[in-house]
Amino acid sequence: SLTGKTAVITGSNSGIGLGIAWELARAGADVVLNSFTDNDEDHALAREIADTTGVTARYIQADMSKGDQCRDLIAKAGACDILVNNAGIQHVAPIDEFPVEKWDAIIAINMNSAFHTTAAALPVMRAAGWGRVINIASAHGLTASPYKAAYIAAKHGVVGMTKTVALETAQEQITANAICPGYVLTPLVEAQIPDTAKKYDMSEDEVKKKVILERQPSKEFATVEQLGGTTVFLCSDAAAQITGTTISVDGGWTAL
Ligand code: NAD
């Protein structure tokens, strides 16, 4: 059980981050939710987790595109035994047309934020004598697709940084790993469906099966609960010697 541990999950008012927060809470961890907004609905998500599972759950606003706010998030959390770097955005465009501000935002949110939060969290984990750094990378941290240059650069970067963090903490009770999901049906993926449907003159259902899941041999989306379960596993004693590596949850994508 993760009772007594505090988990900070970046970008967790939606999708995979929220699913991971739920599973960590069900496993007994206190959780800190985060995004860049500060709405009643954000805080209500934390209340719902607390009321359902009995753990302490808080929502802390911080913009993961800003290094100082990444570091502040860890300071405000007050504890951080488990750090899940999950915040991420996507933009799809050919590289010669890729908007510079989108490139910068994706590198900042999807990669640099993990540097800042990890830098702030490691001293806290060392003081506690235990820690888990779990970076939500992607199948696109291991392979590429056209038109996603910034995302793929950022996710490959995260996988590389994960290995370095693992080496720097190898002789401590701290591990660092990256989870590499294939496609998960979250708002991030759903946002890509209408445009793709138009582009290929297909129904949205056809887009899901023939375009999005084209490279996912299982032809099924992974679920946020499965990613939460993988995260909980990486926090378990069984995973204490798993460090500096990636776990794919991609229905066979990277086996192709
Ligand atoms: P999502 O859009 O549902 O969630 C993204 C989260 O990041 C949201 O909570 C959002 O508020 C937050 N976020 C965005 N910008 C932020 C900022 N500046 N500061 C703080 N938070 C910010 O998408 P998702 O699919 O749940 O994606 C979560 C992670 O999983 C991302 O890193 C994504 O790259 C990765 N991933 C997703 C898939 C997939 O198929 N959905 C596959 C592989 C990897």
Residues whose N, C-alpha, C, O or C-beta is under 5 A from the ligand:
A	BS01	NAD	G11 S12 N13 S14 G15 I16 G17 N34 S35 F36 A62 D63 M64 S65 N86 A87 G88 I109 I136 A137 S138 A139 P181 G182 Y183 V184 T186 P187 L188 V189
